[in-house]
Amino acid sequence: MVDYEVAVVGAGPVGLAFAGWLAQQESIKPEQIAVFDSKPLAVAQNDPRVLAISESTRQSLLPLGFPAHAQAITQIHVSEKGRLGQVRMSSQELGLEALGWTLRYGDLMTCLAHSVQSLGVQIFRPKVVLPPQSQPLRAYEQLQLEDGSTLKAYLRVDAEGGVYGQQEQRDVVVDYSQYALVSEVKLRFDGLSQGFMSGGLAFERFCPSGPLALLPLMETHSNCASTASYSLVWCASHEIIQRLSQVSEDEFFAELEALFSRRFRVIQMKSRQTFRLGLNYRQNLIKGRCVYSGNAAQILHPVAGQGLNLGLRDAYVLASLLSNTSNSLVNLQDTLAQFNLTRKFDRQAVARASDLLVRLFSNENKFLGCGRQAALCVMESLPWLRRQFAQAMLFGFKT
Ligand SMILES: Cc1cc2nc3c(=O)[nH]c(=O)nc-3n(C[C@H](O)[C@H](O)[C@H](O)COP(=O)(O)OP(=O)(O)OC[C@H]3O[C@@H](n4cnc5c(N)ncnc54)[C@H](O)[C@@H]3O)c2cc1C
C-alpha cells in the first residue's frame, strides 16, 4: 500500500503546474498527489527572475489561473551592437494576441501554489527530499526525507530544479563562463526614440561580451507616457558581471545606455542579482519509478527565454500521458518509456538552439560577425522564415 499515488519533489513552477494539471484529470484523486519543497513559499516569492512565458505556455496555464497582470510582449526587436542587421517580430504577423508574456517568478509561484492547493493537492514545506536511490524496480518508489521519515508512492516526479552550478553534472554539460545580472530598470524614451515606446516591446541585444534582454513589465502606477519598466537580463563574463554588480548606479546606467546606442535613458534600478549560466542536460528522464522534469531534466542558457517553457511542456505531456493510462499507476513502465521518447526531440532541439545562439553571438570572430549581420538581414526581409523561427520558439519543436 502506498502513501500517495504520485509524489512531486519540488514545488517550483514545473512541479506545481504538473500537480495542478494531474489533479484536474479524472484518473487520479487530488488528495493522492503530494508535493514537497525544501523552502517556504516566501523564498520563491522573492526570487528576482522575471520570466518570458510563451503564448502557448500561457494557454496551458490558464486552467490553473494564469495571473491577469502579466504583461503582453507584442513585439521583439533583435539587434547586434555595432552592426546594422536587426529583426522585428510582432504578434500581429503571427495572428496572435501576444508573442509571450512577462511575469515575475514570485507572482507565478503565488498563483500556482494557491490554485494547486485549492484543487486539494497537499503541499508540504519546508521538507527536503533526498535524491532517488538506484534500486531495483519495485512495486513502488520509496522516498527518503532529510528529517529521517520515508514514504511510498507509485511515481516520483523530480522537479527539484535549481540553477546551473548548484547541481551535479549530467550527460551534456557546457559551461559558457558567463553569468547573468538580473534587475528591474525604468527607462525613458525621448525624441526620436519614442518610436520604441510601444507597451509590449522587448529587446534582445547581442554584444561581444554576451547577450542582453530587456523584457517589458506591467506598470502598476505610471503617470508618465515616456517611461516604461523593464526586466533586465545582462549576460557576460564573470569579471564583467562582478564589476557591474558593484559599480555605482550612474556608471551602470551609462554602460547600459551605451550598449543600446542611447536609445533610452535609464532613470531607476532595483537591486542587482547574479546567476551562473550553463547547459546541464539529462539524456534519460527515467530512473525506475522516478521521472525528471523541468530544470531537473535540463538547464539552459536564458538567451532565448526557453527554460521554463520547455520544462512546462515536459510536465504537461507527462500529466496527459498519465491521465490516459488505462491501468492504475502500479504498471507505468510503458507510459514512462513513452514519455521519455515523446519529449526527446523538443528537448534536444531547444537545448541545441539555445546553445547555438550563445556560441554564435558571444563570439568576436570577424567572419561570424558578418554572417550574423547577413542572417539578421535575411530574417528581417523574409517574413515566412521569421514566422517559422517564432513558431518553433513559441510552440516548441515537433517531429
Ligand atoms: C537569469 C535567468 C532568467 C531566466 N529567464 C527565463 C525566461 O524568461 N523564460 C523561461 O522560460 N525560463 C527562464 N529561465 C529559466 C527558468 O527560471 C527555469 O527553467 C525554471 O525556474 C525551472 O523551474 P523548475 O520548477 O523546474 O525549477 P525551480 O524553479 O528551480 O524550482 C525547484 C523547486 O524545487 C525545490 N527543491 C530543490 N531541491 C529540493 C529537494 N531536495 N527537496 C524538496 N524540494 C526541493 C526548490 O526549493 C524549488 O522551489 C531563466 C533562468 C535564469 C537563471
The ligand as an SDF file (V2000), in Angstrom:
LIG
                    3D

 53 58  0  0  0  0  0  0  0  0999 V2000
   18.5310   34.7110  -15.1950 C   0  0  0  0  0  0  0  0  0  0  0  0
   17.5140   33.7100  -15.6620 C   0  0  0  0  0  0  0  0  0  0  0  0
   16.4520   34.1310  -16.4760 C   0  0  0  0  0  0  0  0  0  0  0  0
   15.5130   33.1990  -16.9420 C   0  0  0  0  0  0  0  0  0  0  0  0
   14.5250   33.6300  -17.7790 N   0  0  0  0  0  0  0  0  0  0  0  0
   13.6470   32.7230  -18.2780 C   0  0  0  0  0  0  0  0  0  0  0  0
   12.6150   33.1480  -19.1830 C   0  0  0  0  0  0  0  0  0  0  0  0
   12.4920   34.3240  -19.5000 O   0  0  0  0  0  0  0  0  0  0  0  0
   11.7620   32.2080  -19.6740 N   0  0  0  0  0  0  0  0  0  0  0  0
   11.8920   30.8690  -19.3360 C   0  0  0  0  0  0  0  0  0  0  0  0
   11.1160   30.0480  -19.8540 O   0  0  0  0  0  0  0  0  0  0  0  0
   12.8620   30.4530  -18.4780 N   0  0  0  0  0  0  0  0  0  0  0  0
   13.7200   31.3400  -17.9420 C   0  0  0  0  0  0  0  0  0  0  0  0
   14.6860   30.9240  -17.0700 N   0  0  0  0  0  0  0  0  0  0  0  0
   14.7050   29.5090  -16.6400 C   0  0  0  0  0  0  0  0  0  0  0  0
   13.6840   29.2560  -15.5190 C   0  0  0  0  0  0  0  0  0  0  0  0
   13.9310   30.1000  -14.4180 O   0  0  0  0  0  0  0  0  0  0  0  0
   13.7580   27.7920  -15.0740 C   0  0  0  0  0  0  0  0  0  0  0  0
   13.7140   26.9530  -16.1970 O   0  0  0  0  0  0  0  0  0  0  0  0
   12.5860   27.4460  -14.1560 C   0  0  0  0  0  0  0  0  0  0  0  0
   12.6330   28.1970  -12.9620 O   0  0  0  0  0  0  0  0  0  0  0  0
   12.6130   25.9430  -13.8100 C   0  0  0  0  0  0  0  0  0  0  0  0
   11.5090   25.6320  -12.9820 O   0  0  0  0  0  0  0  0  0  0  0  0
   11.5520   24.3230  -12.0850 P   0  0  0  0  0  0  0  0  0  0  0  0
   10.2380   24.2730  -11.3740 O   0  0  0  0  0  0  0  0  0  0  0  0
   11.9860   23.1650  -12.8990 O   0  0  0  0  0  0  0  0  0  0  0  0
   12.7490   24.5770  -11.0280 O   0  0  0  0  0  0  0  0  0  0  0  0
   12.9190   25.7020   -9.9160 P   0  0  0  0  0  0  0  0  0  0  0  0
   12.3200   26.9560  -10.3470 O   0  0  0  0  0  0  0  0  0  0  0  0
   14.3740   25.7070   -9.5910 O   0  0  0  0  0  0  0  0  0  0  0  0
   12.1200   25.1310   -8.6390 O   0  0  0  0  0  0  0  0  0  0  0  0
   12.5630   23.9530   -7.9940 C   0  0  0  0  0  0  0  0  0  0  0  0
   11.9300   23.8470   -6.6070 C   0  0  0  0  0  0  0  0  0  0  0  0
   12.3740   22.6160   -6.0080 O   0  0  0  0  0  0  0  0  0  0  0  0
   12.7430   22.8350   -4.6460 C   0  0  0  0  0  0  0  0  0  0  0  0
   13.7330   21.8220   -4.2700 N   0  0  0  0  0  0  0  0  0  0  0  0
   15.0240   21.7180   -4.6680 C   0  0  0  0  0  0  0  0  0  0  0  0
   15.6050   20.6380   -4.1140 N   0  0  0  0  0  0  0  0  0  0  0  0
   14.6680   20.0570   -3.3480 C   0  0  0  0  0  0  0  0  0  0  0  0
   14.6640   18.8880   -2.5210 C   0  0  0  0  0  0  0  0  0  0  0  0
   15.7510   18.1170   -2.3850 N   0  0  0  0  0  0  0  0  0  0  0  0
   13.5360   18.5550   -1.8510 N   0  0  0  0  0  0  0  0  0  0  0  0
   12.4170   19.3090   -1.9680 C   0  0  0  0  0  0  0  0  0  0  0  0
   12.3760   20.4180   -2.7400 N   0  0  0  0  0  0  0  0  0  0  0  0
   13.4760   20.7760   -3.4220 C   0  0  0  0  0  0  0  0  0  0  0  0
   13.2820   24.2650   -4.6430 C   0  0  0  0  0  0  0  0  0  0  0  0
   13.1710   24.8460   -3.3570 O   0  0  0  0  0  0  0  0  0  0  0  0
   12.3790   24.9520   -5.6730 C   0  0  0  0  0  0  0  0  0  0  0  0
   11.2370   25.5350   -5.0740 O   0  0  0  0  0  0  0  0  0  0  0  0
   15.6350   31.8290  -16.5850 C   0  0  0  0  0  0  0  0  0  0  0  0
   16.6980   31.4150  -15.7560 C   0  0  0  0  0  0  0  0  0  0  0  0
   17.6190   32.3490  -15.2930 C   0  0  0  0  0  0  0  0  0  0  0  0
   18.7480   31.8680  -14.4070 C   0  0  0  0  0  0  0  0  0  0  0  0
  1  2  1  0
  2  3  1  0
  2 52  2  0
  3  4  2  0
  4  5  1  0
  4 50  1  0
  5  6  2  0
  6  7  1  0
  6 13  1  0
  7  8  2  0
  7  9  1  0
  9 10  1  0
 10 11  2  0
 10 12  1  0
 12 13  2  0
 13 14  1  0
 14 15  1  0
 14 50  1  0
 15 16  1  0
 16 17  1  0
 16 18  1  0
 18 19  1  0
 18 20  1  0
 20 21  1  0
 20 22  1  0
 22 23  1  0
 23 24  1  0
 24 25  2  0
 24 26  1  0
 24 27  1  0
 27 28  1  0
 28 29  2  0
 28 30  1  0
 28 31  1  0
 31 32  1  0
 32 33  1  0
 33 34  1  0
 33 48  1  0
 34 35  1  0
 35 36  1  0
 35 46  1  0
 36 37  1  0
 36 45  1  0
 37 38  2  0
 38 39  1  0
 39 40  1  0
 39 45  2  0
 40 41  1  0
 40 42  2  0
 42 43  1  0
 43 44  2  0
 44 45  1  0
 46 47  1  0
 46 48  1  0
 48 49  1  0
 50 51  2  0
 51 52  1  0
 52 53  1  0
M  END
$$$$
